[in-house]
Amino acid sequence: MSLTISQINGLDDKEFVRIIGPVFENSPWIAEAAFAKKPFHDLSGLQRALCETVANSGEALQLGLIRAHPDLVGKLALAGQLTPESAGEQAAAGLDRLSPEEVALFQKQNAIYKSKFDFPFVICARLNKKAAILAGFEARLPNSREQEVKTALEEIFKIAELRLRDLVRQ
């Protein structure tokens, strides 16, 4: 589905949340809050409104958003239970075509990362491939929790931008 910004602006609250809600993984509250900021002048304005909603939401909601993301090559992925958006993004990074050893490595890295930060490792899979993602684990593990919250949100904003571009034609 591809809508114009005018069509987005014409949606009622329920349709807006149904269509824009999946831009942020399992977090429709962001679209619900951003709806009040209509009308949007363009795609950038819509994205800005959504990201500002997250930025101004406070740590508890931000952590909830980060935790709404699935582990890369995690249980949900292996069981075929990802959202359609996440499944496509992990596939674009080649994460659906891993050897058993690579799956084990991803699961090990997920466990190490999650035990340190208490949330999943988030990276924009569409902008990275397997090797870059694995390098990302190594590069980011030494970070502080505060740095990782900031980095995870930056990655979520990249994911959201790409998902919005898929939904809204300019």
Backbone as a ProteinNet text record, in pm:
[ID]
protein_1_A
[PRIMARY]
MSLTISQINGLDDKEFVRIIGPVFENSPWIAEAAFAKKPFHDLSGLQRALCETVANSGEALQLGLIRAHPDLVGKLALAGQLTPESAGEQAAAGLDRLSPEEVALFQKQNAIYKSKFDFPFVICARLNKKAAILAGFEARLPNSREQEVKTALEEIFKIAELRLRDLVRQ
[TERTIARY]
84.3	0	89.1	53.2	127.7	27.4	35.6	-57.1	17.8	-53.1	5.2	-7.2	66.9	56.5	-84	-146.9	-285.3	-379.1	-360.5	-443	-416.6	-291.4	-256.9	-327.9	-321.8	-386.3	-537.8	-596.7	-741.1	-790.2	-698.8	-739.1	-797.1	-895.7	-942.4	-841.4	-861.3	-762.1	-739.3	-844.6	-827.9	-750.3	-782.9	-711.8	-566.9	-545.8	-410.4	-325.1	-377.1	-302.4	-285.1	-386.1	-375.5	-265.2	-255.9	-159.6	-21.8	-16.9	111	166.4	80.9	124.6	238.9	235.5	343	480	485.7	614.9	707.8	649.7	725.7	678.4	769.4	742.3	651.4	534.8	441.3	422	418.7	406.6	309.7	181.6	84.9	64.5	106.5	91.2	158.4	262.1	335.4	246.8	185.2	93.5	-27.4	-76.8	-191.4	-159.8	-41.6	-2.8	26.3	88.5	125.6	4.5	-104.6	-224.2	-267.4	-254.4	-297.3	-212.7	-100	-10	-40.5	-146.2	-186	-229.5	-224.7	-181.2	-28	21	163.4	185	288	312.3	378.2	455.1	524.6	569	635.4	683.1	777.7	864.7	958.9	885.6	779.2	701.9	634.5	582.8	521.7	626.8	740.6	847.7	893.5	910.2	954	852.9	724	620.8	626.7	645	653.2	777.6	891.3	1016.7	1017.2	958.4	947.6	859.3	756.3	670.4	753.6	839.2	926	1026	1090.6	1194.1	1139.4	1013.3	952.5	871.9	878.3	790.5	841.4	967.3	1023.4	1086.1	1173.2	1254.4	1172.3	1067.8	990.6	928.9	867	808.3	916.3	1026.2	1136	1190.7	1208.9	1256.3	1152.3	1025.8	921.3	927.5	954.3	968.8	1087.9	1200.1	1319.3	1290.4	1226.7	1197.3	1090.2	1015.9	915.5	980.3	1110.8	1181	1226.4	1214.4	1255.4	1407.2	1457	1598.1	1623.3	1738.5	1778.5	1808.5	1744.3	1758	1719	1620.9	1575.9	1464.5	1403.5	1297.5	1181.8	1138.7	1025.9	1061.6	1182.4	1225.3	1230.3	1288.6	1302.6	1167.6	1069.5	935.5	844.2	898	817.5	709.9	736	634.8	669	756.2	788	674.9	669.6	577	621.3	531.6	572.3	688.1	686.3	793.2	927.2	932.6	1058.3	1107	1014.7	1053.8	1121.4	1062.7	1122.2	1257	1270.3	1396.1	1506.6	1473.5	1575.6	1614.1	1517.3	1547.7	1636.7	1611	1692.1	1837.7	1861.2	1998.2	2058.5	1980.8	2030.3	2019.7	1946.3	1939.5	1846.6	1775.7	1690	1762.5	1889.4	1967.6	2099.6	2093.5	2214.2	2238.4	2364	2399.3	2364.3	2355.6	2329	2433.2	2558.4	2663.5	2640.8	2596.8	2569.4	2449.4	2346.5	2230.4	2275.5	2359.2	2409.1	2489.6	2569.2	2648.1	2556.9	2455.5	2360.8	2290.7	2249.4	2179.5	2271.7	2398.1	2496	2513.7	2530.6	2549.7	2424.9	2305.8	2181.7	2178.5	2215.4	2210.7	2309.8	2429.2	2530.6	2482.7	2434.7	2390.1	2271.9	2173.9	2053.5	2086	2180	2215	2283.2	2354.4	2420.4	2323.4	2237.3	2155.4	2008.6	1962	1822.7	1724.5	1769.3	1682.9	1754.3	1679.6	1741.3	1830.6	1925.8	2012.9	1928.2	1923.7	1845.9	1940.6	1927.3	2004.4	1914.2	1929.1	1848.4	1899.9	1833.5	1879.3	1879.9	1788.1	1783.5	1906.2	1975	2095.3	2223	2209.8	2325.8	2308.8	2418.1	2417.5	2472.7	2472.1	2511.5	2643.2	2748.9	2879.8	2878.5	2811.2	2803.7	2723.3	2620.2	2539.3	2621.2	2692.2	2777.4	2886.3	2942	3042	2978	2851	2779.3	2766.6	2741.9	2738.2	2870.4	2979.9	3112.2	3143.7	3108.7	3139.8	3056.6	2934.2	2843.3	2843.4	2889.1	2888.8	2966	3076.6	3147.9	3074.9	2972.2	2901.7	2833	2803.1	2722.5	2576.4	2495.3	2352.4	2291	2329.3	2278.5	2313.2	2437.2	2477.5	2394.3	2368.1	2294.4	2147	2088.2	1950.1	1945.4	2037.8	2044.5	2066.9	2159.9	2190	2071.7	2008.5	1892.2	1781.3	1755.9	1652.6	1690.7	1817.8	1862.7	1838.1	1865	1842.6	1692.6	1612.5	1466.5	1415.8	1470.8	1429.3	1466.2	1579.3	1616.2	1516.4	1482.9	1386.1	1253.2	1209.6	1081.7	1082.5	1192.8	1200.8	1184.1	1250.6	1239.1	1097.5	1038.3	901.1	804.1	825.5	739.8	754.2	877.3	899.7	827.7	812.5	737.7	587.6	539.6	395.7	349.5	436.6	395.2	473.5	398.9	467.2	474.2	581.9	604.5	553.3
-116.9	0	123.6	217.7	342.5	457.4	545.1	657.3	789	891	1024.2	1084.6	1191.8	1258	1315.6	1359.4	1408.4	1297.7	1177.4	1064.8	1030.2	1036.3	1012	1114.4	1240.5	1346.6	1329.4	1262.9	1242.5	1122.5	1043.7	924.3	961.9	883.8	903.1	837.7	856	808.9	657.8	580.3	434.2	388.2	443.4	405.5	454.4	572.9	626	530.8	487.2	396.3	259.8	212.7	82.9	86.2	196.5	205.4	250.6	353	409.5	337.7	278.3	209.9	111.7	24.1	-73.6	-15.2	113.9	177.9	159.6	160.5	133.5	-0.2	-92.8	-232.5	-247.7	-304	-335.4	-218.8	-96.9	22.4	123.2	86.5	176.9	306.9	312.9	434.6	554.6	529.7	639.6	703.7	620.8	673.8	739.1	678.9	737.5	879.2	898.9	1030.9	1128.7	1080.1	1167.8	1211.6	1137.3	1171.2	1315.5	1360.4	1496.1	1605.1	1567.7	1666.7	1690.6	1626.6	1648	1792.7	1847.4	1783.8	1786.7	1687.3	1678.2	1735.6	1815.7	1880.4	1786.6	1692.1	1597.7	1477.6	1385.5	1265	1299.8	1395.8	1435.7	1488.7	1565.5	1617.6	1507.6	1407.4	1292.8	1218	1192	1121.1	1199.6	1328.4	1413.2	1406.1	1414	1407.4	1274.1	1165.9	1034	1023.4	1066.4	1056.1	1149.5	1267.9	1358.9	1298.4	1226.8	1158.7	1062.3	985.3	891.4	967.6	1067.4	1142.2	1208	1249.7	1319.3	1227.3	1097.7	1005	962.4	982.2	938.7	801	774.3	652.6	524	519.9	394.7	356	451.9	420.9	392.8	463.5	438.1	297.1	255.2	118.4	16.5	46.8	-41.8	-56.2	54.2	50.4	-35	-15.3	-95.4	-243	-272.1	-412	-473.9	-391.4	-443.5	-504.5	-479.3	-534	-676.6	-761.7	-901.3	-915.4	-1019.9	-1053.5	-1087.5	-1048.6	-1087.5	-1236.5	-1309.9	-1455.3	-1519	-1461.5	-1512.5	-1613.6	-1645.8	-1747.8	-1714.6	-1587	-1549.4	-1566.8	-1527.3	-1541	-1688.1	-1769.9	-1912	-1983	-1929.2	-1988.8	-1927.3	-1831.3	-1767.1	-1676.8	-1616.1	-1536	-1387.2	-1340.5	-1197.7	-1120.1	-989.2	-906.4	-913	-889.7	-893.5	-797.1	-681.7	-583.3	-637.7	-692.4	-746	-866.5	-951.5	-1068.1	-1023.8	-925.5	-875.5	-809.8	-737.7	-668.9	-767.9	-868.7	-968.6	-1047.4	-1074.3	-1144.8	-1058.6	-928	-837.6	-837.4	-861.1	-866.6	-1006.4	-1101.5	-1237.4	-1322.3	-1274.9	-1347.5	-1467.4	-1484.6	-1602.3	-1715.7	-1694.7	-1794.4	-1823.7	-1848.4	-1870.5	-2019.2	-2053.1	-2189.9	-2209.9	-2334.8	-2358.9	-2292.3	-2288.7	-2224.7	-2073.5	-2013.9	-1870	-1837.4	-1921.8	-1903	-1907.7	-2004.7	-2017.1	-1893.5	-1839.7	-1719.9	-1600.4	-1582	-1472.5	-1488.7	-1609.1	-1631.3	-1605.6	-1644.1	-1616.9	-1465.8	-1394.1	-1249.1	-1180.5	-1225	-1170.4	-1187.6	-1305.5	-1333.9	-1246.5	-1231.3	-1148.3	-1003.3	-955.5	-816.5	-792.8	-881	-863	-874.3	-959.9	-972.5	-845.7	-776.1	-651.9	-534.1	-521.1	-400.4	-418.4	-540.5	-570.5	-527.1	-527.3	-508	-567.1	-594	-657.9	-562.6	-619.9	-546.1	-503	-372.9	-320.3	-253.6	-294.2	-234.7	-236.8	-139.4	-134.8	-241.1	-355.9	-469.6	-438.4	-354.9	-323.1	-245.1	-182	-105.9	-182	-306.9	-387.2	-530.7	-597.7	-740.3	-815.8	-947	-1034.6	-992.8	-974.3	-941.9	-807.8	-710.3	-578.2	-585	-666.3	-680.2	-747.5	-853.1	-919.9	-824.6	-745	-645.4	-541.5	-510.3	-415.6	-463.4	-592.2	-646.8	-616.8	-651.8	-635.3	-488.7	-402	-260.1	-195.8	-241.7	-176.1	-236.8	-358	-420.1	-340	-274.6	-195.5	-66.6	-26.2	98.4	95.4	214.7	226.3	200.1	176.6	155	280.2	396.4	522.6	537.3	503.7	509.9	413.1	296	195.1	229.7	292.3	338.1	439.2	533.6	636.3	572.2	478.4	412.2	328.8	256.4	174.8	263.7	378	469.1	525.8	558.5	606.3	499.8	375	265.6	247	259.7	249.1	360	478.7	589.3	560.3	495	454.9	352.6	254.3	151.5	218.1	309.9	378.3	458.9	527	605.9	517.2	404.3	313.3	256.1	223.1	171.5	279.4	402.6	512.6	532.3	524.7	539.7	432.1	314.9	207.8	238.6	315.4	343	469.8	571.1	704	739.4	769.6	813.3	964.6	1013.8	1158.7	1225.8
0	0	0	-81.1	-88.4	-93.7	4.5	14.2	-1.6	-43.5	-46.8	92.9	117.1	246	265.2	156.5	166.4	212	158.1	201	348.3	389.2	530.2	618.2	577.7	655.1	661.4	564.2	560.4	639.3	692.6	768.1	903.6	947.1	1084.4	1179.2	1308.3	1404.9	1398.6	1382.6	1379.8	1256.7	1140.9	1017.8	1021.7	1075	1087.6	1171.9	1284.6	1371.7	1304.9	1234.2	1165.2	1059.7	986.2	876.4	924.1	1008.4	1052	1175	1254.6	1377	1357.4	1254.5	1237	1199.6	1174	1145.6	1265.9	1385.5	1507.4	1562.7	1575.1	1609.7	1731.9	1710.8	1818.9	1916.8	1863.7	1947.9	1886.4	1875.4	1813	1889.7	2014.6	2094.9	2029.6	1951.3	1887	1780.4	1696.2	1594.6	1660.4	1768.4	1839.1	1885.7	1942.5	1993	1879	1771.7	1660.1	1577.9	1585.1	1508.8	1535.6	1657.7	1696.7	1630.6	1573.6	1512.7	1364.8	1313.1	1173.9	1155.8	1037.8	912.9	898.9	827.1	797.4	658.1	642.5	513.1	412.7	465.9	378.3	461.8	396	463.1	578	556.3	660.9	783.8	761.5	873.2	952.9	882.9	949.8	1030.9	968.6	1038.5	1160.8	1145.1	1256	1372	1339.7	1443.9	1518.9	1446.5	1509.4	1597.8	1545.4	1620.8	1741.6	1728.1	1842.9	1951.4	1909.9	2007.2	2090.8	2024.7	2096.3	2183	2125.8	2197.5	2324.5	2319.7	2433.6	2524.7	2502.1	2573.6	2710.7	2737.1	2865.2	2855.1	2950.2	2945.7	2949	3028.6	3039.3	2904.9	2837.3	2706.6	2602.3	2608.8	2514.8	2532.8	2656.7	2681.2	2635.3	2653.2	2603	2452	2383.2	2237.6	2197.4	2263	2231.2	2256	2367.6	2402.3	2312.9	2239.9	2146.5	2022.5	2003.9	1888	1916.2	1816.2	1835.2	1828.1	1890.6	1874.3	1727.9	1678.2	1543.3	1544.8	1455.7	1448.1	1581.9	1648.1	1777.1	1763.8	1877.1	1881.1	1787.8	1788.2	1701.9	1554.5	1517.9	1378.1	1338.4	1423.6	1392.3	1388.2	1461.9	1462.7	1356.8	1278.6	1175.7	1233.5	1349.8	1418.6	1427	1339.5	1335.6	1269.6	1295.7	1219.2	1073.3	979.7	838.8	809.9	875	853.1	900.4	1020.7	1073.8	994.2	953.3	873.5	744.2	676.4	552.7	574.7	684.3	712.8	747.3	827.8	859.3	734.4	648.7	523.4	433.3	428.7	345.4	389	517.1	569.3	553.8	500.7	482.8	608	708.2	834.9	830.9	720.6	704.5	632.6	602	528.1	599.7	728	806.8	829.4	845.6	883.3	1030.9	1075	1217.5	1308.5	1263.1	1342.9	1352.8	1242.8	1244.2	1331.6	1326.5	1413.4	1559.6	1593.6	1731	1771.2	1679.2	1708.6	1734.4	1652.2	1674.1	1809	1840.6	1967.1	2086.4	2073	2179.1	2196.5	2086.1	2093.6	2150.5	2107.5	2163.1	2314.6	2362.5	2506.8	2583.5	2531.2	2597.4	2603.5	2490.6	2482.7	2577.3	2571.6	2653.2	2802.1	2838.8	2980.6	3031.3	2944.3	2985.2	2988.7	2887.4	2873.3	2910.4	2921.6	2956.4	2847.2	2723.5	2607.7	2486.9	2379.7	2262.4	2184.4	2115.9	2023.7	1905.1	1879.7	1768.2	1669.6	1544	1435.3	1311.7	1227.1	1105.1	1008.4	1008.7	928.9	779.2	732.2	589.3	543.8	636.5	600.8	633.6	677	716.2	668.3	656.5	624.8	746	736.6	846.6	912	834.3	891.3	965.2	907.7	971.9	1102	1104	1225	1334.9	1299.8	1399.2	1449.8	1360	1401.5	1492.9	1468.1	1552.3	1696.4	1713.5	1849.6	1920.1	1853.8	1913.9	1943	1848.7	1864.6	1976	1992	2086.7	2226.6	2243.2	2375.7	2480.9	2447.9	2549.9	2591.3	2518.4	2547.3	2683.3	2733.7	2855	2818.4	2919.6	2895.2	2832.9	2881.6	2828.1	2679.8	2644	2502.4	2418.8	2472.4	2396	2381.1	2480.4	2465	2351.1	2352.3	2247.1	2110.1	2101.2	1974.2	1926.5	2016.7	1978.7	1923.2	1987.4	1937.5	1800.8	1780.6	1649.2	1542.5	1574.7	1480.6	1454.8	1558.6	1543.3	1451.6	1464	1377.2	1231.3	1207.2	1069.8	1016.4	1100.4	1061.4	1027.1	1113.6	1093	963.7	935.4	812.3	689.1	687.4	573.1	561.9	674.6	672.5	624.1	666.7	619.4	468.9	419.9	275.2	195.9	256.8	191.8	186.4	283.1	296	225	221.1	173.3	48.6	-57.8	-180.4	-181.2	-233.7	-231.4	-355.3
[MASK]
++++++++++++++++++++++++++++++++++++++++++++++++++++++++++++++++++++++++++++++++++++++++++++++++++++++++++++++++++++++++++++++++++++++++++++++++++++++++++++++++++++++++++

